[in-house]
């Protein structure tokens, strides 16, 4: 008879976008858990009028910094819309985090700098001290992404431009699905992989006055920024790995369940 697995029958709510949620779900299932997928993020392209100047502007940037896989994905889509080959850019690329770096390399983008710590706050200080940029910097990003890197670089005298290449929205179909699940108290752990997932989750909680239903549910977060956002809403973050990956979050989830 098969032994009991660490997350046996534990119902885990996965709130990240469709891309990546199945991977997280598989990790939960492998440990015996029951993944409940309710994507609270949908990413769509944002066409900024500024991109029409890319042909003449892209060569003026010394660095392009990607803070997420979506930043890379929608940056490449913008280049394609404008008929600009990636080879037209002769500067350097930086990526915040190993997953973003891997995604860059998958699409032929050579990454010259990855920080040791994967938050925007740490990135800026390390980038300035190690790279010492002297030219302009471009940051393709989402509409909800923080501006901490641009602010820190600007404070250090680096000319930096942020470029919105995608928008993050709450899928309409997920709102009622989430409402039903929380009302029926079908969740043992709630996971958040970004501040955006927290904001969208709490928007639904507030819209349907469901605060009492989530009061005692333990929260798992990836990264201190996501954790801080959740705690500002009064959520009880019990799981937050020091290494900001889904694998480590699941490992800590196992430790949390076994210690209860």
Residue, then its C-alpha position, 0 to 999 in steps of 0.5 A: x500500500x502506498x504511504x501517505x504523501x506530505x500534502x495528502x488531501x490538502x486543497x491548495x488554491x493556485x491564483x497565478x495566471x494560466x501560464x505556470x499554473x499547471x506546473x504549480x498544480x503538478x507539483x502539488x499533485x505529486x505531493x498528494x495535494x489537490x490543486x484548485x486552479x483559479x487564474x487571477x491574472x491574464x496578460x495581454x499586449x499593450x501597444x504604446x504609441x511610443x513603440x513606433x519610434x523604436x526603429x530609431x530609438x532602440x540603438x540608443x539604449x546601453x541596456x535593456x532590463x527584463x523583470x519578468x518572462x512576460x516582459x520578454x514575451x511582449x517585448x518580442x511581440x512589439x519588435x515583431x509588430x514594428x518589423x524590427x529584428x532582434x539583431x538591430x539592438x547591439x546593447x546588453x540585456x539584464x534579467x531579474x531572476x533565473x527563470x527570466x534569464x532562461x526564458x531570454x536564452x530560449x528566444x535567443x536573447x543573450x543575458x549579460x547580467x543577472x543579480x544574486x538577489x531577485x528583487x527589484x530593490x536588490x537588483x538596482x544596487x547590484x546593477x549599479x555597483x557591478x555594471x556601472x552603466x553610463x548610457x540609457x536604460x530601457x525597461x519593458x514591463x507590465x502596467x502593474x509592475x513596480x517602478x523601483x528599479x527605474x527610480x533607483x537607477x534615476x536616483x543614481x544618475x542613470x537615464x532610464x525609461x520604462x515601457x509598458x508592453x503588457x497589461x495585467x487584468x483580472x479574468x471575468x470568469x475567475x471572479x464567480x469561480x473564486x467566490x463559490x470556492x471561498x464561500x464553500x470553504x473548499x480551500x486549506x492553503x491559498x498561494x500567491x506568486x505576485x502582488x497582482x494576484x493578491x490585489x485581484x484576490x482581495x478585490x473579489x473578497x471585498x466585492x462579495x464581503x468574504x473576509x470572514x471566510x478567509x480569516x484563518x486560511x494560511x497563506x503561501x507567498x513567493x517573495x517578500x514583496x508579495x508577502x508584504x502586500x498580503x500582510x497589508x491586507x491582514x492575511x496570515x502568511x505562514x509560508x514564504x521561502x527564502x528562495x523565490x521559486x514555486x518548488x521551494x514554496x511547495x517544499x515549505x508547504x510540506x514542512x508547514x503541514x507536517x508540523x501542524 
